[in-house]
Amino acid sequence: MNAKYKYPLLLGGLILLGLVQYKGFIPLAYKAAESDLFLIDNDDAGSREATKNAYTEMAFKQCNDYIKEELGDKLSVSFSPAPINSWGLGNYEYLINADININSTPPRTERYACRIQFDPGKDTSDLGNKNNWSMIGISGIEEL
């Protein structure tokens, strides 16, 4: 191929690729995002406000039980009687913010965040069953 056509063809190809993405793929992605494709329709709507209900109270208990189980005998811990804040994120997913007292030398208190989900397909009368909950993640405790 002649060297004088290489760079104009490369530039033309890049321009064509940009136009195809801008005029073809991006509008398609917007249509998919606006559709019901990603909509999860259930009775549990999220809230920006901190809430307290049976689900958030049980989510707090499940988070504490999970932390105890993960720490095992490594540390002696105690938990605050109630979370500082708890939010319902929607789709039976909850964010719990609470304190944990770690009985080490020296004793210290750490604040943690726990994200957990109740399986919406399970019977809501059995909130206490740990098999009905899925731990998404915990942050704020160094030992975990």
Secondary structure, DSSP 4 states (H G I P E B T S, - for coil): --HHHHHHHHHHHHHHHHHHIIIIIHHHHHHHHHSGGG---SS----SS---SHHHHHHHHHHHHHHHHHHTTS--EEE-SS-SEEEEEETTEEEEEEEEEE-SSS-EEEEEEEEEEE-TTS-GGGTT-GGGEEEEEEES-TT-
